[in-house]
Amino acid sequence: MKTKIIYLIISIALTSAGCSKLDLNPLDGPSSASFYANQNELELAVNDLYRLDFWSNDNDLFTDDFWHRAQLGNAVTFGTMNADDGTANTLWTNAYRAISRVNTFIANKDKALANTSATVIKTYEAEMRLIRAYQYSRLVTHFGDVPLITQPISLEEAYKVTRANKEEVLTFAFSDFDYAAANLPSTYTGTQMKRLTKGAALALKARTALYVGKWEMARDAANAVIQLGSTAYDLHPSYRDLFLKSGETSKEIIISIPRDQTQQVFSGAAYVQDFLPRNATGFGAQIPTREIFDSYECTDGKPIDESPLYDPKKPFANRDPRLTANIVEFSTQWIGYSYQPHPDTLTVYSSKTGTRVRNNDTRTNAQFASLTGFLWKKGIDQSWADRLAEDNDRIIFRLAEVLLIYAEAKIELGEVDASVLNAINRVRARGYGVAVTATSSYPAVTTFNAAELKKIVRRERRVELVLEGLRYMDLIRWRLAEKALTRPVIGLPDPAVQNRSKWPFPGVTPIDDDGIPDYTGFGKDVKVLAERNFDKERQYLWPIPNVDRLQNPGLGQNLNY
């Protein structure tokens, strides 16, 4: 692990010396020995860390929500993670690279005092300390005890560092979060609005505290974000539109990383086509699982195995509207074609041509059409197919998550009150497209029973935050990975053996109190696509990468790796 910075690579610069629009084009920077001499150089150093190398939630392929048709290398859900795993190594390496750059910035920032105001420098330092705290939060929640490095060190010193207890690391991270919250503005305007704010610091503090079971801290930090009010953050009117290009400036977004095709920061055809229907030249390969589909409640607020409104032959009917905002409904127009995976629907109507065309989204015509029958809709629109490119800003944190953190922390503390119900209902009502006060228009939560509320808030997190990289850490912190990630991935039967009278689903799926479905009773009316495996004796933490342990055996290793 190299923590001494010899050269600062500037990857995101600003168009001027002021806090103006983030420019996504990379620039090369000079040696750190002569850098940090003025406001422009300080700003360049800060903006270097505004990119996805250093900001990400977890991959949803690590969960029971998401599957790839040809998935072969997912070490988490196959239980094969080891100390040479590339995913673990990337998180570790990028986190310490960012920490090293923050430490170097803090050690050198005062070089600019002669020509830069102390207030400006303090704001930049607050951004940097927030980034450092975020990196340590990611490290602790994935690796446990990790090295705590708070200042620049030499290469020789790096080979001798040892891991600090995670509580010591968390204490340091929370102090950085607090510094950032105290010294960052509550809002920015215009071209500055993507910068880190007071609310970002409080939100990340709340998430980190929730993940490590510090309920009081999670409650207070989340509440502090809420108390900033609608001038800072507010739920977007449309759940569906929030994740499209039109939603990128929404007041719901607390942290997002800008992406733009014109500046070559985007995903290309290979990524896009995996999500698109085969009728629209896609592959239908990145697909929702049956588990996430079955997690959406009915419009009476009950799970599908408890609600009289649920019909397995009409599974989209009478369901939470977020289901059809996130997953393409059968027999609806999608990306220019009617989407229908039924094995006997050999042609479909195309709104592009005004005619019926061959249906390549049924496996009768195309064997590699979606194996679960489902396609993702969240964040996807016609522009993906038109451009074969995706450059949506990457949302890292938004207000809905803060509200659910607040509710969960209060429930865990035994502090169930009206504010808990209001937090959940604000999120739920927006999903239904109505005001929180319109309680007859959505299934408002009214119970004060803590056990019931705990189940409700967990279901709410799953359906609201799906595909945002948060399900994995929920499975880890709730200790549910050993249950959810040891169940097989279920798909539709092959067309030749599909019982048409049981289309699309053979019955009502039993779902347990943890929200985990059981498909074992359906026999050959479902198909096992893959077997998951999760080793509870080791996989709740990731392994310390071998590449660093070879250089520094003093790092040790987590249990059973």
N, C-alpha and C positions, 0 to 999 in steps of 0.2 A: 504494500500500500504506500504509494508515494504521496506525501502531503505537502512537500515543499514546491511552491509554484516557481518555475523558472521563467515561463512565458505565459502571459495572460492572453487567452484566445477570446477575442471579442466576437460573439456570435449574434448579438442583437444590439443594434446601435440606435440612437435617436437622430432625427433629421436635423436637429440643431442643439445647441448647448442647453436650451431650456427644457423643461419637462414636457416635450411635445410628443407627437405620435410615434408609437413604437415602429421601428423599421425592422423587418424580418430578415433583411439581407446580412450575411455575415461579413465581418471585417477582421483583419489580422491586427493584433495589438503589439505594442513594444514590450520590452523587458519590464518586469515589475519593479526593477531597481530604479527606473526613471519615470515610472508611471505615477498616477494619483496626484499630479502636480496642480490640477485645476478642476473646476466644476465639471467641465466636459469629460475629463478622464474618469472622475469619480462616477459620473452618470453612465458612461460606457461600461464600467465594471459592474455596476448594479444591473444594467440591462442585459448583460451577458447571461444572467441567471434566469431571465424570463423566457425560458424555452422548455420544450417537453422532455429534454434530457433530464431536467431537474424537477419537473412537475408532472406527476401522474398518480392516479388512483390505480388500483389493481386490475389486472386483466380479468374480464368476466368469464373467459374460458376456464378460469380456476374454480368455477362455481357450478351449481346445479341449474343455472338459468340459461346457459349458452352452450352451444355445441357447434363444432365444425365437422362437416361431412367426412373429411379425410384426416381428421385430427390424429396425429401420431406422436407428437413430441411434447405433450403437456405433462410435465413431471409432477404437477400438483394433483390433478385428478386421476392420474395413473399410479400415483404413489411411488414414483421412481426418482424423486429428487435426491441428489447427493451433492457433495461438496464441490463437484465440478460443474454444477448446473449453471447454465448461462443466465437464466432469469435472476437467480440469487446474486450472481457475480455482478450483473449490470446494476441492480439496485444498490448494492454495497459500494461499487466503484463510483457511480455517479453521485451518490450521497456524499461520500468523502471528498470527491472532487469539488463539489459545491461548498462544503464546509471549509475546505482549504482556501478557496477563493474568498470566502467571507472573512476568514481569519486574517488573510493577507490584506484585505481591504481595511479592516479595522486597525491593523497595525500601522498602516501607511496613510490613512485618510487625513491626518493633520498636516501633511505636506501641503495641502491645498488651502490652509487657513489664511495665507497671505492674500489670496485673491477670491476666496469663497466664504460666504457668511457661515457662522457657526450653526445657525438654524438650518440651513440647507444641508450642511454636513450631517447634522443630527438626524434629519429626515432620511437621508441615504443610509446612514448606519441602522436606523430602525428597519428599513426594508431588508437590509442584509441580515440583521439579527433574526428577523421573521423567517427568512429563507433558511437560515441555519437551524432554527428551532424545528421547522417543518422537516428538514432532513433527519434530525435526530429522532423525531417522532416516528418517521417511517422506519428507521433502523431499529428502534426499540421494539416496535410492534411486530416486526418480522424476525429479528434475530435475538431479542432479549438483551443480555449484557453486551455492550459494544464499547470500543475505545472512545473516550471523551477527550477530544482535542479542541482546545479553546484558543490557541494562538499558533502562528507559523512555527513549524519545527523542521529540522534538517532531515535529510534522507536517512542518515545514520540513526537519528532519534526515532524515526518512524519504524525502523526495524525492531525497536525495543518496547513499543507501546503495548500495554495490556488492556484487557477489557474492564471497564468500570461497571459496577452494579447498575442495573437499569434504573433504579430509583434515583441514584445520583445523576444519571444522564437526564432523567425526566425533570428533576429539580432545576438543572441548568436550562433545559429547553423551556420550561414554564417561565423562568426569569427572562429569557429572550422574548417570549410571547408578550409578557407584561411590558417590557421596554418598548416593543413595537406598538402595542396598543396605546401606550402613553404618548408616543411621539409621531404617530402617523395621523394624517387628516381623516375625518370621517367620510368625506366624499371628495372626488375630483370631478371636473367637468370637461366636456369637449374631448379633445384628443388625448387627454391625460387619464381618462376614466378606466383604463385597464390596469392602472398601477395598484399596488398593494395598499390597503387602507387599515384603519383602526378596526373596522369590522372584520377584515380578513384575519387579522391577528387574533381577535377574540373567537372567531369561528374555528380556526385551526386549533386553538387552545381547547375549545369545547370538544371538538372531535377527538383530540388526543386524550383528554381526560376521560371521555366516555369509553374509549378503547381500553384504557387501563383500569377502569372501575373507580375512578375518582369522581364520584357522583356529585358531590357538592360543587367541586370546581367546574364540572361540565354544566351543571345547572346555572351557576352564576355567570359563566362566560357566555353561554347561549342566551341567557336573559339579557345580558348587556348588549348583545347584537340586536335583539328584539326591541330593546328600549331606545335604540338609535332612531326608530320610527320609520315611517314611509318616505321621509325625505332622503334617507339613505338606501333602504331596501324595502321592496314590496313584492308580493307574489305576482307573477305575470298573469294577465287575464286568461290566456289560452295555454293550457298544458302542452298541447301538440305543437304550437308555434314557437314555444320557448326554445326548442332544440334545433330550429331551422335558422338559416342565415338572418332572417328578419328578427330573431330574438336575441341576437348577439349583444345588443345594447340594453337589454332588459334590466330593470332595477332589482330583479330577483337574483341576478348573478353577483356573487361576492368575489370569486376568483375565477378567471378564465384565461387561457393562454391563446393569444391571437395566432391565426393561421390564414394564409392567403395564397391562392394559386398563382396570382400574378407575381408574387415574390418568391415563388417556388417552395412554399412551405405548405404541402398538401399531400394527400394520399392519391395514388394513381389508379389506373384501370384494374390492376390485379386485386387491390383492396376493395374497390367499389363493386366490381362484378360479383364478388363473393356474397354480397348482400342483396343484389338485385334479382328479380324473378328471371327465370330462363326465357320467358317470352320477350323480355326487354333486353336480351343479349347478356343477361347475367348468368350466374352459376347456382344461385340458391344454396350456397354452401355454408354460410354463417347463419345459424338458425336458432330460434328460441326452442327451449326444451318443453316437453309436456308439463314438467314441474312448474315452470313459471306461468304457463297458461292457466293451470289449475289453481294458482295462488290468488287470482283475482276474485274478489267476492261478488255476490249477486247484488242487485240494487237494493235489497233489503238489509244489506250490511252483514249477511251471513256467508260463511264459506259454502262452496258448492255442495259439500256432503251434508249440509244442514239446511239449505234453503229449498223450499218447495218451488222456487222460481227456476231452478236449473234443470235443463233438458239436455242430456248428452248428445242428442241428435240435432240440437240447435244450440251448440255450446257458446256462441257469441251473444245470444239473446239474454236480456235482463242482467247484464254484467256491468261492473264498474266501467265507466267510459274510458278510463285509462287503458283498458285492455285493447280496444280498437285504435287507440292513439299510438300504442306501442307495437302491436302485432297486426298484420294485415288480415282483415276479415274476409272469409270466404265469400265468393260471388260479389265482390265489390271491385270497382275500377282501381287499378294500382299501376302506376308508371305506364299508362297507356293501354292496359289490357285488363279484362276481368280476371281476377285471381281465383282459381278453383282447382284444387288438387284432387278432386274426386276421380277415382280410376276410370269411370265411364264418361267423363267430360273430355272428349277428344278434340273439341274445338271450342274457342271462346270468342267473345266479341272484343274487337279492338277499337277503342275510341280514336286511335291514330289514323286508321284506314276506313273506319265505318263499316267494316266487314267482319265476318267470322274467320278466324285463322286457326292454324294448328296449335293446340295447347301443349306447350312444352313444360308446363308446370304440373302436369300429372305424370306420375311415374309409369303409367301405361305407355306413354309416348317417349318419355326421357327418364331412363333409370336413375339418373343422378339428380332429379328434382328433389326438393326438400324432403328429407327422410322423416321428419316429424309432421310435415304438412304445413308448417308455419314459416313465415318470413318476418323479419324485423321491419318495422315502420318508423320507429322513433328516430328523429333527426334526419330521416331520408326524404328526399323529394325528387321531382322530375329532373332537376338540374344535375343530379348524380348521373342519370342515364344519358342526358344530353352532352355532358362534358367528359364522362368517364373519369371524373375527378371529385374529390371530397375535401373541402377546406373549411369545414365548420370550426369555429373557435372551440377549443377543448375546455369544457366546463369542469372545474375542479371542486367548486363549492357553491351552493346556492341557498337561498333563505329557507326553502322547504326542509332541507336537511337540518338546519339550525332549530326549526320548530320541533322536529321529531327528536332531536337530541335533548332539547329542554324537557319534552314530555317524558322521554324514557328515563332521564336522570331523576326527575321528580317522582316517577313511579317507583324506581329502585330505592329511593329514600323514604318511601312511605308517605309522601307529601301530596297525595292525590287531592286536587282541588279544581275549581272551575278553569284555572289557567291551563291545566293539563288538557282538559277536554277541548278548550278553545284552540290550543296549538294543533292538536290532531285534526279538529274540524276545519280549521283554516286550510290545511293541506287537502283534506278530502273534498271540501266544498269546491275548491278551485278545480280539482279533477273533474267534478261534475259541471263546471262552468257556471256556478251560482254563488251568490253571496253566502258567507258563513251563517248569517242570520236566517237564511231561507231553509230552515230545518226540515220542512216538508218536501223539499226538492232533492234531498240527498240523504243518505243514511247517517245522520248525525250521531256521534257517540254521546251517550247519556249516562252510561254506567260509571259509578265511582269505585267499583270493585277492582282492587289492584291486580289481582291475578288475571282477570279478563282484560284489563287495559294493557297488561304486559303482552298478551297474545296479539291484541289489536295493533299496538304500536309496532311490533315486529312485522306483522303482515303489511302494515302501511309503509314501512321502510322498504320492504321488498318490492311492492308494486309501484310505488312512487319513484324510487331511485334506481330502478332496473336499468342496466346497460350504462351505468355511470361509475363502475369500478368500485362499488362499496359492498356488494354482497359477500365477497371473499372474507373481508375482515369481520363482518357480522357473523359468519359461520365460525370463524376462529374464536372470537371473543365470547360467543354464546356456547362454545364447546359443542357445536352441532356438526362440525365438519366430519367427525367420525361416523355420523349417521347419514347425513345428506350425500356425502361423497363416497359412500360405499354401496349406494344403490345403482343399478344399471341405468343407462340412458335408454329411454323408451321411444320407439317410433311407430309409424303406421305399418301394418302388415304389407307384404308385397302384393301388388295388384292381383296376381293370380290366385291368392288365397284370401283376399279381403272379403269378409262377409258383408255384402252390400247392405243387409238389413241392420247392421251395427255401425254404419257410417255416421259420423266420423269416429265416434267413441263407443265402445261396447257397454258402458255403464257409468255409474257415478263413482268417481275416485274417492276412496277413503283417505282422509287427511288427519294426521295426529295433532296433538296440542302444540307441537313444535312447527307445524306447517309443512311437515314432510309427507308427501303422498305415498301410497302403497299400491303398486300395479301388479302385485304377484297373483291376484285373483283373476286376472283377465286372460291368463294362459296365452294361446296362440292368436288371440284377438289383438295383441300388440306384438311388436318385434323388438328384441333386445339389439340395440345398435352397438353398444360397447359396454364393457364392465369398468366401473370406476373402482379405485382403491385408495384408501387413506389410512396411513399408519399413525394411530393416535399416540404411540409411544415416542414419536419423534417429530411428526410433521406440523405440530402446532407452532414450532419455531423452524426457521430455515437454517441451513448449515452455513457456517463461516466458510467463505470461499477458500479452496485449497491454494489458489494462486497467491493469496496473501499469507496463508499459514506456512507455505514453503519458505517465504522470505522472513517470516516472523513466527516461529513455533510457539512463542509465548502467548499468542492469541487464543490457543486452545480451541475446543470444538464443542458444539452443543451435543446433548445426549443422543446416543444411538446413530450418529452419522460417522 
